[in-house]
Amino acid sequence: MTGKGNGSVITTILGRGCVVNGDFMAEESVRIDGDVMGNVKVTGTLVVGSGAKIQGNVEAREASIGGEVVGNVQAPEKVELTATAKIIGDIMTNVIVIDEHAVFHGKCDMNQETPRKKNAATRKAVREGKRSAKAALQEALREVQEESKALQEENMQAVPAAETTAQEKSEA
């Protein structure tokens, strides 16, 4: 038996009605049609059938999901959600395929190639950029406050001049 179009041989099957309470780990490729109440870790391809339910995180090289997963899915090569899939959790992969009518509630991270930790030079440049941006914002705020103050002073000087002009007109 092979996985969906990828040529990998499925070596383990959890059939319908099968319930696993606890973490499930297997070498090579696996098909799950039952329920797993725990994390699933597979070294090859994971196929989750349309009636299957997994409550836990999933790790596999690639995953084709047609059932329900409540947990995060991490499959560096590919994740495919068929029309019957329901994922409540985050997905980390390089390639994702989502069929129409699949349900996915979470975030998808497809940037696994990017290093997780920034080097010291990058952190320093970011801090300096933040400082210069902060200084620029403070300077702009000062300028706006000064302009506002100048406008208020102009308005205060314009009001007495207008009152004097009105009094001169009424006396005449």
Secondary structure as the mmCIF struct_conf table of DSSP 4:
data_model
#
loop_
_struct_conf.conf_type_id
_struct_conf.id
_struct_conf.beg_label_comp_id
_struct_conf.beg_label_asym_id
_struct_conf.beg_label_seq_id
_struct_conf.end_label_comp_id
_struct_conf.end_label_asym_id
_struct_conf.end_label_seq_id
STRN STRN1 THR A 2 THR A 2
TURN_TY1_P TURN_TY1_P1 LYS A 4 ASN A 6
HELX_LH_PP_P HELX_LH_PP_P1 SER A 8 SER A 8
STRN STRN2 VAL A 9 VAL A 9
STRN STRN3 ILE A 10 LEU A 14
TURN_TY1_P TURN_TY1_P2 ARG A 16 GLY A 17
STRN STRN4 VAL A 19 ASN A 21
BEND BEND1 GLY A 22 GLY A 22
STRN STRN5 PHE A 24 ALA A 26
BEND BEND2 GLU A 27 GLU A 28
STRN STRN6 SER A 29 ILE A 32
BEND BEND3 GLY A 34 GLY A 34
STRN STRN7 ASP A 35 MET A 37
BEND BEND4 GLY A 38 GLY A 38
STRN STRN8 VAL A 40 VAL A 42
BEND BEND5 THR A 43 GLY A 44
STRN STRN9 THR A 45 VAL A 48
TURN_TY1_P TURN_TY1_P3 SER A 50 GLY A 51
STRN STRN10 LYS A 53 GLN A 55
BEND BEND6 GLY A 56 GLY A 56
STRN STRN11 VAL A 58 GLU A 59
BEND BEND7 ARG A 61 ARG A 61
STRN STRN12 GLU A 62 ILE A 65
BEND BEND8 GLY A 67 GLY A 67
STRN STRN13 GLU A 68 VAL A 70
BEND BEND9 GLY A 71 GLY A 71
STRN STRN14 VAL A 73 ALA A 75
BEND BEND10 PRO A 76 GLU A 77
STRN STRN15 LYS A 78 LEU A 81
TURN_TY1_P TURN_TY1_P4 ALA A 83 THR A 84
STRN STRN16 LYS A 86 ILE A 88
BEND BEND11 GLY A 89 GLY A 89
STRN STRN17 ILE A 91 THR A 93
BEND BEND12 ASN A 94 ASN A 94
STRN STRN18 ILE A 96 ILE A 98
TURN_TY1_P TURN_TY1_P5 GLU A 100 HIS A 101
STRN STRN19 VAL A 103 HIS A 105
BEND BEND13 GLY A 106 GLY A 106
STRN STRN20 CYS A 108 ASP A 109
TURN_TY1_P TURN_TY1_P6 GLN A 112 GLU A 113
BEND BEND14 THR A 114 THR A 114
BEND BEND15 ARG A 116 LYS A 117
HELX_LH_PP_P HELX_LH_PP_P2 LYS A 118 ASN A 119
HELX_RH_AL_P HELX_RH_AL_P1 ALA A 120 GLU A 171
#
